[in-house]
Amino acid sequence: MADEAPAPQDAPAPQDTPAPQDAPAPKDAPAPHTTAGKIADLARRREEAVHAGSAQAVEKQHKRGKLTARERIDLLLDPGSFTELDELARHRAHGFGIEQTRPYGDGVVTGFGTVDGRPVCVFSQDFTVFGGSLGEVYGEKIVKIMDHAMKTGCPVVGINDGGGARIQEGVVALGLFAEIFYRNVHASGVIPQISLIVGPCAGGAVYSPAITDFTLMVEGTSHMFITGPDVIKTVTGEDVTFEDLGGAHAHGAKSGVAHYQASGEQDCIDFARDLLSYLPSNNMEDAPRLEYGKPADLTLEATDEELDTLIPDSPNQPYDMHEIITRVVDDGEFLEIHAAFAPNIVVGFGRIEGSSVGVVANQPMHFAGTLDIDASEKAARFVRTCDAFNIPILTFVDVPGFLPGVTQEWQGIIRRGAKLIYAYAEATVPKVTVITRKAYGGAYDVMGSKHLGGDMNLAWPTAQIAVMGAQGAVNILYRRELAGADAPDALRAEKITEYEDTLANPYIAAERGYVDAVIRPAETRPAVTRALRTLRTKRQTLPPKKHGNIPL
């Protein structure tokens, strides 16, 4: 760990941190053994805990454009709601001079408060104390607040800004990292866990955010990596900057580690608050339902005529799936997750009649909406998150198939694409699917089909549900006739029309009950509303088992 996660070069040295135990009492202080003296002593210790980091270290933090640990908590939680735990905790380590500096709080602020009136547990790493590096007491504080979150059934938000394991404390620090990971795993699917990366997060420290449900990063100041640029250059010869290696864009667009790239810390914290508003406090509760008092929008006859003109006449012409999503969810409000990663599929949260729904949708604007490895894993993770927290899944389908290619095959599209099948088949929450245009081949099955447990499957008249597209099918079915025809283009056009009329439509699927209804696009919001209303009382259980074996 020490080799993987060195403290940042500009981390405050131990001597920059005041030593509270040596601070002299003011000359006019009450006698130390009186009640007044003891109360005054408590006040002094509390004051020292609040200002555990030196003024110089705080100034450096602000110059980097970063907030302090307590300032971040103040932005996250409702005003006046924070209750701090272990404010006076101090490390008990010895060696390398660390025993000479024992600041209160030990570099992390922990406690609980509320967000929009709902209980939330929080820990916020303090970069101004030992560079935010984790030692035994620091780790114990995080473990304690996570245990409290599990016992009380409330979300936990971790604000990460630290230099990894505290080298002076050795294996004890490593052990506490593992204690945190252990609790992350046991809390997974039980309470929402959100990680905010607002500074460095390196080495073993990255694995706690990786296990949590959502990881948010800040452009320019957040960095996550297992090994830093210096180690990489030494070992592999590659020359890379902190930002290119593990910045918000790298993990938001390339690795998919980050679910959101924030423009600043305020934006990051605001997104976290928005995210919490769509999630229940724990897996035994439903997500909070907002009052939605617009009767005109709730009448089942209400239609959106503009949706009737959204699908282009040409099957090869793209359109923006966001146009459909924002017209179906309440007030057009859609909180997209993982927007920069695998943009050929869209996932995020919206509301229908004030209740949370998770949206999964192919995006024809990117790779024609095909499913590749990244899109499959992105969608599978989101479906499982929604299922864990009792959030219905609304799927919009326009998928021509899985992305072909040697690279995709060699990197495991079979195994990794199967994750999406597994996620939909395993999910027991209400599942509503709307096929807008293409639903070809195995990708039709994968995207929330009736055969994988879809509860209510709808299709637009523009839907094309078939083994493959008309042109490809005709080229295979009529290969000999086309090769010997005097006018192959005319014959191909004739056969394509015949194929589309016969197979590439929603009506064969509707005849067999694979689609519950074919609806006008304009009727989508009322139809989805009907479906979700009737599914509110859905009850489904899986066969008893320890756990399944998802194709990881």
CORJOVEN-V482289 format. One record per pair of residues at least 6 apart in sequence whose ideal C-beta (glycine too) atoms are under 6 Angstrom apart, sorted by the first residue. I is the first residue (numbers start at 0). GAP is how many residues later the second one is. D is the distance in whole Angstrom. If there is no record, write none. Layout:
# CORJOVEN-V482289
I,GAP,D  I,GAP,D
This chain:
# CORJOVEN-V482289
0,164,4  0,173,5  0,202,5  0,203,5  1,165,5  3,199,3  3,223,6  4,159,2  4,160,6  4,197,4  4,198,2  4,200,6  6,124,4  6,126,5  6,156,3  7,123,6  7,155,5  7,192,5  10,120,3  10,152,5  11,45,4  13,87,4  15,38,4  15,40,6  15,41,5  16,37,6  16,84,5  16,86,5  16,112,6  18,82,5  19,28,4  19,84,5  20,81,6  28,11,6  29,6,4  29,7,4  29,10,5  30,6,5  44,43,6  47,56,5  48,38,5  48,55,4  48,56,5  51,51,4  51,52,5  51,53,5  51,77,5  52,75,3  52,76,5  56,71,4  57,10,6  57,70,5  60,7,6  60,67,6  65,155,6  66,198,5  68,40,5  68,55,4  68,57,4  69,39,6  71,52,5  71,87,5  72,9,6  72,49,6  72,51,5  74,194,5  75,193,5  76,36,4  77,36,5  80,32,4  80,33,4  81,29,6  81,31,4  82,28,5  82,29,6  83,27,4  84,25,5  84,26,5  85,24,6  85,55,5  87,16,5  88,17,6  88,48,5  88,52,6  89,12,4  89,14,6  89,16,6  90,15,5  90,44,5  90,46,5  92,76,5  94,73,6  95,72,5  97,70,4  102,26,5  105,31,5  105,32,5  106,19,5  106,22,4  106,23,5  106,25,6  106,31,5  107,15,6  107,17,5  107,30,5  107,33,6  108,15,5  109,13,4  109,31,5  109,35,4  111,9,5  114,158,6  114,161,5  118,35,4  119,34,6  119,35,5  120,24,5  120,27,6  120,28,4  120,33,6  120,35,4  121,35,5  122,19,5  122,22,5  122,35,5  123,35,4  124,7,4  124,35,6  124,36,5  124,37,4  125,6,6  126,34,5  126,72,6  130,32,4  131,29,5  131,30,3  131,31,6  132,29,6  132,30,5  132,33,4  133,31,6  133,32,6  133,39,6  134,31,4  134,34,4  134,38,5  135,33,6  135,36,5  135,40,6  138,37,3  141,38,6  142,36,5  145,10,6  145,37,4  148,7,4  148,42,6  149,37,6  152,128,6  152,129,4  153,127,5  154,36,6  154,37,4  155,37,5  156,37,5  157,37,5  158,37,5  159,37,5  159,41,5  160,37,5  160,38,3  163,38,5  163,39,4  163,41,5  164,8,4  164,9,6  165,7,5  176,27,5  179,28,5  180,26,6  183,24,6  183,27,4  186,6,6  188,199,4  189,93,5  190,91,5  191,21,6  191,87,5  192,19,4  192,20,5  193,20,5  193,78,5  194,14,4  194,17,5  194,20,5  195,20,5  195,72,6  196,20,5  196,25,4  196,27,6  197,20,5  197,67,6  199,23,5  200,23,5  201,23,6  205,18,5  208,6,5  212,172,6  213,45,5  214,43,5  214,44,6  215,44,5  215,52,5  215,55,6  216,31,4  216,41,4  217,44,5  217,47,6  217,50,5  218,29,5  218,42,6  218,44,6  221,26,5  222,19,5  222,23,5  223,22,5  223,27,6  224,20,5  224,21,4  228,11,5  228,16,6  231,6,5  232,6,6  247,13,4  250,6,4  250,7,4  251,6,4  251,9,4  251,88,4  252,87,4  252,88,6  255,85,4  258,78,5  258,79,5  259,11,5  261,6,4  273,61,6  277,9,6  277,71,4  277,78,5  278,8,6  278,110,6  279,6,6  279,7,5  279,109,5  282,105,6  282,106,6  285,104,5  286,69,4  286,104,6  288,65,5  288,66,5  289,64,4  291,38,6  291,61,5  291,62,4  299,226,4  299,230,6  301,224,6  302,219,4  302,220,6  303,23,5  303,218,5  304,217,5  306,20,6  306,214,4  306,215,5  307,213,5  307,214,5  309,9,6  309,13,6  310,126,6  310,151,4  317,46,4  317,47,5  318,45,6  319,45,6  320,25,6  320,40,5  320,42,5  323,72,6  324,9,5  324,34,6  325,6,4  325,8,6  327,196,6  327,197,5  327,200,6  328,21,3  328,22,6  329,21,4  333,14,6  333,16,5  334,13,5  334,14,5  335,12,4  336,10,5  336,11,5  337,40,5  341,32,4  341,33,4  341,36,5  342,23,4  343,19,5  343,22,4  343,23,4  343,25,6  343,31,5  344,17,6  344,30,4  344,33,6  344,34,5  345,15,5  345,17,5  346,13,5  346,35,4  347,11,6  348,7,6  349,7,6  349,9,6  351,177,6  351,180,5  355,35,5  356,35,5  356,37,5  357,28,4  357,33,5  357,35,5  358,35,5  359,19,5  359,35,5  360,35,4  361,7,4  361,36,5  361,37,5  362,6,6  363,34,5  367,32,5  368,29,5  368,30,5  369,30,6  369,33,4  370,31,5  370,72,5  371,31,4  372,38,6  372,40,5  372,43,5  375,40,6  375,41,4  375,43,6  375,44,5  376,39,6  376,42,6  378,41,5  379,39,4  379,40,4  379,43,4  382,40,4  382,41,6  382,44,6  383,39,5  385,7,5  386,40,4  386,42,5  391,37,5  391,38,4  391,140,6  392,38,5  393,38,5  394,38,4  394,52,6  394,53,4  395,38,5  395,40,6  396,38,4  396,42,5  396,50,5  397,38,5  397,39,4  397,40,5  398,39,6  398,44,4  398,48,6  399,38,5  399,40,5  400,39,5  400,40,5  400,42,5  401,15,6  401,41,6  414,136,5  417,133,5  418,132,6  419,26,5  420,25,5  421,128,5  423,24,5  423,28,5  424,27,5  424,28,6  427,112,4  429,25,6  429,105,4  429,108,5  430,17,6  430,23,5  430,24,5  431,24,5  431,96,6  431,99,5  432,15,4  432,21,5  432,24,5  433,24,5  434,24,4  434,28,4  435,24,5  436,25,5  437,26,5  438,26,5  439,28,5  440,26,6  440,27,6  444,6,6  447,6,5  449,7,5  449,64,5  454,80,6  455,60,6  455,75,4  456,58,5  456,59,5  457,59,5  457,61,5  457,69,6  458,47,4  458,56,5  458,59,5  459,61,5  460,57,6  462,43,4  463,40,4  464,41,6  464,44,5  465,37,5  465,38,5  469,26,5  469,29,5  469,30,5  469,34,5  470,25,6  472,26,6  473,18,6  473,21,4  473,22,5  473,25,6  477,17,5  481,6,5  481,10,6  484,6,5  505,9,6  505,12,5  508,6,4  509,8,5  518,8,5
